[in-house]
């Protein structure tokens, strides 16, 4: 079965049940949501459909998002994705942070504003093992309005994941939740993130 499909609601309900999360059915055109509470963190999964019309042509594409709001303590920011999903020019010109693990540094492109802290964060075996699930997606921290004009709680930043299609592979969904928890706990341990509530 494809990891991306429509008619995802039944699978998402089961995923929420399996991880002890809250499932909120979508209404009035909004998608279903899953809100997983893990310790002090709340991780939200939902979908979004982008639509555009130009003359006689129409465009529609669905996305899966995961996000977790937190209070930044030091302005730490990063973006990480596989090098294979980044254009050659970006790979050559973009500033890159080395973690110090050759296999990881060869596979992933890590950018951010605090090389020492980010190298420490991404040295974590738990984080690196969960990052293996990433295909052409990226994980990043946003500090202002998101790409779909989501409004942030006052003073909050967000750990953000976005991918084309509606994700229905429960192993990948579970892995994504674990990755978020590992990242949030790691940033908290370094004094970079605090819960919003």
CORKA-V818860 format. One record per residue. N is the residue number from 1. PSI is psi in whole degrees, -180 to 180 (* if undefined). BURIAL is 1 if it has 24 or more other ideal C-beta (glycine too) atoms within 12 Angstrom, else 0. Layout:
((N | PSI | BURIAL) (N | PSI | BURIAL))
This chain:
((1 | 139 | 0) (2 | 148 | 0) (3 | -11 | 0) (4 | 126 | 1) (5 | 162 | 0) (6 | 177 | 0) (7 | 41 | 0) (8 | -10 | 1) (9 | -43 | 0) (10 | -42 | 0) (11 | -42 | 1) (12 | -35 | 1) (13 | -43 | 1) (14 | -39 | 0) (15 | -46 | 1) (16 | -42 | 1) (17 | -43 | 0) (18 | -35 | 0) (19 | 5 | 1) (20 | 34 | 0) (21 | 168 | 1) (22 | 131 | 0) (23 | 125 | 1) (24 | 118 | 0) (25 | 138 | 0) (26 | 144 | 0) (27 | 152 | 0) (28 | 43 | 0) (29 | -10 | 0) (30 | 153 | 0) (31 | 166 | 1) (32 | 154 | 1) (33 | 149 | 1) (34 | 129 | 1) (35 | 110 | 1) (36 | 123 | 1) (37 | 118 | 0) (38 | 106 | 1) (39 | -129 | 0) (40 | -1 | 0) (41 | 145 | 1) (42 | 122 | 1) (43 | 124 | 1) (44 | 131 | 1) (45 | 136 | 1) (46 | -179 | 1) (47 | 162 | 1) (48 | 138 | 1) (49 | 121 | 0) (50 | 133 | 0) (51 | 144 | 0) (52 | 147 | 0) (53 | 131 | 0) (54 | 113 | 0) (55 | -121 | 0) (56 | -2 | 0) (57 | 143 | 0) (58 | 153 | 0) (59 | 137 | 0) (60 | 130 | 0) (61 | 136 | 0) (62 | 150 | 1) (63 | 152 | 1) (64 | 134 | 1) (65 | 149 | 1) (66 | 139 | 1) (67 | 152 | 1) (68 | 120 | 1) (69 | 147 | 1) (70 | 163 | 1) (71 | 118 | 1) (72 | 133 | 1) (73 | -16 | 0) (74 | 7 | 0) (75 | 15 | 0) (76 | 134 | 1) (77 | 151 | 1) (78 | 165 | 1) (79 | 130 | 1) (80 | 138 | 1) (81 | 165 | 1) (82 | 141 | 0) (83 | -31 | 1) (84 | -19 | 0) (85 | 2 | 0) (86 | 138 | 1) (87 | 155 | 0) (88 | -43 | 0) (89 | -43 | 0) (90 | -38 | 0) (91 | -37 | 0) (92 | -39 | 0) (93 | -25 | 0) (94 | 141 | 0) (95 | 136 | 0) (96 | 142 | 1) (97 | 129 | 1) (98 | 130 | 0) (99 | -29 | 1) (100 | 6 | 0) (101 | 105 | 0) (102 | -44 | 0) (103 | -41 | 0) (104 | -46 | 1) (105 | -30 | 0) (106 | -31 | 0) (107 | -34 | 0) (108 | 147 | 1) (109 | 115 | 1) (110 | 126 | 1) (111 | 149 | 1) (112 | -171 | 1) (113 | 5 | 0) (114 | 82 | 1) (115 | -43 | 0) (116 | -47 | 0) (117 | -40 | 1) (118 | -37 | 1) (119 | -41 | 1) (120 | -44 | 1) (121 | -48 | 1) (122 | 2 | 1) (123 | -15 | 1) (124 | 123 | 1) (125 | -36 | 0) (126 | -42 | 0) (127 | -46 | 1) (128 | -37 | 1) (129 | -37 | 0) (130 | -29 | 1) (131 | -20 | 1) (132 | -21 | 0) (133 | -17 | 1) (134 | 138 | 1) (135 | -98 | 0) (136 | 13 | 0) (137 | 171 | 1) (138 | 156 | 1) (139 | 135 | 1) (140 | 167 | 1) (141 | 128 | 1) (142 | 141 | 1) (143 | 9 | 1) (144 | -169 | 0) (145 | 132 | 0) (146 | 175 | 1) (147 | -22 | 0) (148 | 22 | 0) (149 | 32 | 0) (150 | 140 | 0) (151 | 133 | 0) (152 | 149 | 1) (153 | 151 | 0) (154 | 129 | 0) (155 | 7 | 0) (156 | 152 | 1) (157 | 172 | 1) (158 | 134 | 1) (159 | 126 | 1) (160 | 137 | 1) (161 | 140 | 1) (162 | 132 | 1) (163 | 151 | 1) (164 | 136 | 0) (165 | 164 | 1) (166 | 116 | 1) (167 | 127 | 1) (168 | 3 | 1) (169 | 110 | 1) (170 | -28 | 1) (171 | -41 | 0) (172 | -39 | 1) (173 | -45 | 1) (174 | -40 | 1) (175 | -37 | 1) (176 | -41 | 1) (177 | -44 | 1) (178 | -39 | 1) (179 | -44 | 1) (180 | -44 | 1) (181 | -44 | 1) (182 | -44 | 1) (183 | -46 | 1) (184 | -44 | 1) (185 | -40 | 1) (186 | -44 | 1) (187 | -36 | 1) (188 | -43 | 1) (189 | -29 | 0) (190 | -2 | 1) (191 | 21 | 0) (192 | -19 | 1) (193 | 144 | 1) (194 | 149 | 1) (195 | 155 | 0) (196 | -11 | 0) (197 | * | 0))
